[in-house]
Amino acid sequence: MNNPRNLGYRFPAEWEKHEATWLTYPYLDDSFPGKLNSIYPSYLEFIKQISFGEKVRINVPDEAHKQTLIRQLTESGVDLKQIETFLYPSNDVWCRDHGPAFVINPQANEKKAIVSWKFNAWGNKYPADLDNQIPDKIARHFGLPIFHPGIIMEGGSVEFNGNGTILTTKACLLNKNRNPNLTLQQIERYLYDYYGVEQILWLNDGIAGDDTDGHIDDITRFVNEDTVVTVVETNVQDENYKLLQENLEELKKMRLSNGKQLNIIELPMPGPQYFDGRRLPASYANFYIANAAVIVPTFRCICDEMALEILSEVFSDRKVIGIDSVDLIWGLGSFHCLSQQEPKI
């Protein structure tokens, strides 16, 4: 069977060199209730910081929004030579989940390919008909091979160390609103075959307020082949306290395929964020590793500086930049959710 694994492809770690970062332009009020205009300063700063080290490729719904984006970028001092736009309409802004999953094989004739998973908007919570078309449109535009596993999978639900290991959560991948007919072992087979990995490590649950049902990119992230940062809550009264302690204990028990124990670096949680009485999934773990910088969401709270200091020690080869995410998080995601990296070959 010609799947990526059998053809020698793999999904690289986020810190490996990028050709570009893919984003999807936010233009729907429903994505950020009452806050759409408020998110643009942070969103445009995110683009600017990425653009210092790589191309930024942005899906826009139509020509009118493209012109709006170009005006916004110009006013923000972004180098337009680093920006490419594509008229690909979307249902929402979260490119991590509906964007293309790029796999690479430097020895192949076609050194880069796309895996186009099915996307059902986190268990059919929202429409996803336009989102689902984007990876295939990108593959056609660039003439890249494309693989269709035929099951539901989201980029924010899987975390890679670049050396054969994936971290994920049972709460998300085993949720009956994704692939109800598949067992854990069957889902693992798809991960092995289409991401080109050798090992899958399972955590249990994600943070409160996460409508993705427990994406890994809000709780635990690889920062090198054998090191993770994981968020912990110090307030024992907080609803995240117990589940994050349980995840921490599970990480301590895990071993990589070479038998090595994970190095674990603890990252604080920000103060609770709410919208209309609803807990929002605010987390410093939702950072994005670009070529030139690591972009970290901040939340105007006392733990912001501590989180930035910890990540600055971890990523000594890149600038660590905090960008305000208080309005962005009203859309139930932040910088990692917004982005999908395209590796450089």
C-alpha positions in Angstrom: 0.0 0.0 0.0 1.4 3.4 -1.0 1.0 5.3 2.3 3.6 7.9 3.4 5.3 5.6 5.8 5.9 2.9 3.1 7.2 5.6 0.8 9.7 6.9 3.4 7.9 10.2 4.3 7.7 11.6 7.8 6.1 14.6 9.5 9.0 16.8 10.8 9.1 18.5 14.2 8.0 22.1 14.3 11.5 23.4 15.1 12.9 22.0 11.9 13.4 24.5 9.1 10.2 25.9 7.5 9.6 27.0 3.9 6.6 28.9 5.1 3.8 29.1 7.6 0.2 28.7 6.5 -2.6 30.8 8.0 -6.3 31.3 7.3 -7.6 34.9 7.4 -10.1 35.7 10.2 -13.2 37.4 8.7 -16.3 35.9 10.4 -17.8 37.6 13.4 -18.9 34.2 14.7 -15.3 33.1 15.1 -14.6 35.9 17.6 -18.0 37.0 19.0 -17.9 40.7 19.4 -14.1 40.8 19.1 -13.3 40.3 15.4 -11.9 43.8 15.0 -10.0 43.6 18.3 -8.0 40.5 17.3 -6.3 42.1 14.2 -3.4 43.9 16.0 -2.3 40.6 17.6 -2.9 38.6 14.4 -0.9 41.1 12.3 1.9 41.1 14.8 2.0 37.3 14.6 2.3 37.5 10.8 5.1 40.1 11.1 7.1 38.1 13.5 6.8 34.9 11.4 7.7 36.9 8.2 11.2 37.8 9.5 12.3 34.2 9.0 10.0 32.6 6.4 7.2 33.1 3.9 3.7 33.5 5.3 1.0 31.9 3.0 -2.5 33.0 3.9 -5.9 31.6 2.8 -8.4 34.4 2.1 -12.0 34.0 1.2 -12.2 36.4 -1.8 -10.5 39.3 -3.5 -12.1 42.0 -1.3 -10.7 40.4 1.9 -7.4 40.0 0.2 -7.2 43.7 -0.4 -8.2 44.4 3.2 -5.5 42.0 4.4 -2.9 43.7 2.2 -3.9 47.1 3.6 -3.7 45.9 7.1 -0.2 44.3 6.5 1.1 47.5 4.9 -0.1 49.6 7.8 1.5 47.2 10.2 4.9 47.5 8.4 5.0 43.9 7.2 7.2 43.2 4.2 4.7 42.1 1.5 7.5 40.3 -0.4 7.2 37.7 2.4 3.4 37.3 2.0 1.6 35.0 -0.4 -2.2 34.9 -0.6 -4.5 32.2 -1.9 -8.2 32.6 -2.6 -9.4 29.6 -0.7 -12.6 30.2 1.3 -12.9 28.7 4.8 -15.4 28.2 7.5 -13.1 29.3 10.3 -9.6 30.5 11.0 -7.9 27.5 12.6 -5.4 26.4 10.0 -3.7 23.9 12.4 -6.7 21.7 12.1 -8.0 22.3 8.5 -4.7 23.1 6.8 -2.4 20.7 5.0 -0.2 18.3 6.9 3.1 18.3 5.1 5.3 15.2 5.1 8.8 15.0 3.7 11.3 12.5 2.2 14.5 14.1 1.0 15.4 10.9 -0.9 12.2 10.7 -2.9 11.6 12.2 -6.4 8.7 14.2 -4.8 10.4 15.4 -1.7 7.3 16.9 -0.1 3.7 15.7 0.0 0.4 16.5 1.8 -1.8 14.4 4.0 -5.4 15.5 3.7 -7.2 14.2 6.8 -11.0 14.6 7.1 -12.0 17.5 9.3 -15.4 17.6 11.0 -14.9 20.8 13.1 -14.2 19.0 16.4 -17.0 16.5 16.4 -19.5 18.3 14.0 -19.8 21.3 16.3 -19.6 23.8 13.4 -19.7 23.7 9.5 -16.5 22.4 7.8 -17.3 22.0 4.1 -15.0 24.8 3.0 -12.2 24.0 5.4 -12.1 20.4 4.1 -11.2 21.6 0.6 -8.1 23.6 1.5 -5.4 20.8 1.6 -6.4 19.5 -1.8 -6.4 23.0 -3.3 -2.9 23.6 -1.9 -1.7 20.2 -3.2 -3.0 21.0 -6.7 -1.6 24.5 -6.8 1.9 23.3 -5.9 1.7 20.0 -7.8 2.3 18.0 -4.7 1.4 14.3 -4.1 -1.6 14.0 -1.7 -2.7 11.2 0.5 -6.3 10.7 1.8 -6.4 8.5 4.9 -10.2 8.9 5.1 -10.5 9.4 8.8 -11.0 12.4 11.1 -7.8 13.9 12.4 -6.7 17.4 13.5 -3.2 19.0 13.6 -3.7 20.3 17.1 -4.4 16.8 18.4 -0.9 15.5 17.7 2.6 16.6 18.8 5.8 15.4 17.2 9.4 15.0 18.4 10.8 14.6 14.9 12.3 11.3 15.8 9.4 8.9 15.5 7.3 9.8 18.5 3.8 11.4 18.7 2.1 12.7 21.8 -1.7 12.8 21.8 -4.8 12.5 24.1 -7.4 9.9 24.5 -10.0 12.5 25.2 -9.7 13.8 21.6 -8.7 10.9 19.4 -10.9 8.3 21.1 -13.9 10.6 21.3 -16.9 9.0 19.7 -17.6 12.3 17.8 -14.5 11.7 15.6 -14.0 8.1 14.5 -16.5 6.0 16.5 -15.9 2.8 14.6 -12.1 2.8 15.2 -10.3 1.3 18.1 -7.2 2.8 19.7 -5.0 0.3 17.9 -6.7 1.1 14.5 -6.2 4.8 15.1 -2.5 4.2 16.0 -2.1 2.3 12.7 -3.3 5.4 10.7 -0.9 7.6 12.7 2.0 5.2 12.0 1.2 4.9 8.3 0.4 8.6 7.4 2.7 10.5 9.7 5.6 8.1 9.4 6.2 7.6 13.1 7.2 4.6 15.3 5.7 5.4 18.7 2.5 6.9 20.1 2.3 8.2 23.7 -1.1 8.8 25.1 -2.2 11.4 27.7 -5.7 11.4 29.0 -7.4 14.8 29.0 -7.1 18.4 27.9 -7.8 21.7 29.7 -11.2 23.1 30.7 -12.9 25.2 28.1 -11.3 23.4 25.1 -14.1 22.7 22.6 -11.7 20.5 20.6 -12.2 17.8 23.3 -8.6 17.9 24.5 -6.0 19.0 22.0 -2.5 18.2 23.0 -1.2 21.6 21.9 -2.9 23.3 24.9 -1.1 21.0 27.4 2.1 19.4 26.4 4.6 20.2 23.7 7.9 18.7 22.5 10.7 21.2 22.4 13.4 18.8 21.3 13.6 15.0 20.7 13.4 14.0 24.4 12.1 17.1 26.2 8.6 18.4 26.7 7.1 21.5 28.3 3.8 20.8 30.1 1.4 23.2 31.8 0.6 22.8 35.5 -1.9 24.6 37.6 -0.9 25.6 41.1 -4.3 26.6 42.4 -5.8 23.4 43.9 -9.3 24.9 43.6 -9.0 25.4 39.8 -10.8 22.9 37.6 -7.5 22.3 35.7 -5.5 21.3 38.7 -6.3 17.6 39.0 -6.2 16.8 35.3 -2.9 18.6 34.7 -1.4 16.8 37.7 -2.5 13.5 36.3 -1.0 14.4 32.9 2.3 15.3 34.7 2.4 11.9 36.4 1.7 10.1 33.1 4.5 12.0 31.4 6.9 10.9 34.2 6.1 7.2 33.5 6.6 7.5 29.7 9.6 6.2 27.9 10.7 7.0 24.4 11.3 4.1 22.0 15.0 4.2 22.9 14.1 3.6 26.5 14.9 7.2 27.5 12.8 9.0 30.0 11.3 12.3 29.0 12.9 15.5 30.3 9.9 17.4 31.7 9.8 21.2 32.1 6.8 22.7 33.9 5.1 25.7 32.5 2.6 27.7 34.5 -1.0 28.3 33.5 -2.3 31.8 33.1 -5.1 33.2 35.3 -8.5 31.9 34.2 -10.1 33.6 31.2 -13.9 33.7 30.7 -16.4 34.8 28.0 -20.1 35.1 28.9 -19.3 33.0 32.0 -17.6 30.3 30.0 -14.1 29.1 30.7 -11.7 29.7 27.8 -8.8 27.4 26.9 -6.0 29.9 27.7 -2.6 28.2 27.8 1.0 29.2 27.3 1.5 25.8 25.7 -0.2 27.1 22.5 3.0 28.8 21.3 4.2 28.5 17.7 7.8 27.7 16.7 8.7 29.8 13.7 12.1 30.0 12.0 13.0 33.3 13.5 11.0 33.2 16.8 8.8 31.4 19.2 5.5 33.3 19.5 3.8 32.8 22.8 0.3 33.9 23.8 0.1 36.2 26.8 -3.0 37.0 28.9 -2.2 40.2 30.9 -1.6 38.2 34.0 1.1 37.7 36.6 2.4 34.4 35.0 3.1 35.9 31.6 6.7 36.9 32.4 7.5 33.6 34.1 6.2 31.6 31.1 8.3 33.7 28.7 11.4 33.3 30.8 11.0 29.5 30.9 10.5 29.3 27.2 13.4 31.6 26.5 15.7 29.2 28.4 14.3 26.3 26.4 14.6 28.0 23.0 18.0 29.6 23.3 18.4 29.6 19.5 15.4 31.8 18.8 13.8 35.0 20.1 10.8 34.2 22.4 8.1 36.8 21.8 4.9 37.3 23.8 1.9 38.6 21.9 -1.4 39.5 23.7 -4.0 36.8 23.2 -6.8 38.0 25.5 -9.1 38.8 22.5 -7.9 35.9 20.4 -8.7 33.3 23.0 -12.4 34.4 22.8 -12.3 32.3 19.6 -11.2 29.3 21.7 -7.6 29.1 20.2 -4.3 31.0 19.9 -1.2 31.1 17.9 -0.5 27.4 17.4 -4.1 26.7 16.5 -3.9 29.5 13.9 -0.8 28.1 12.1 0.5 25.2 10.2 4.1 24.9 9.2 5.4 23.9 5.7 8.8 22.3 6.0 11.7 23.3 3.9 13.5 20.6 1.8 
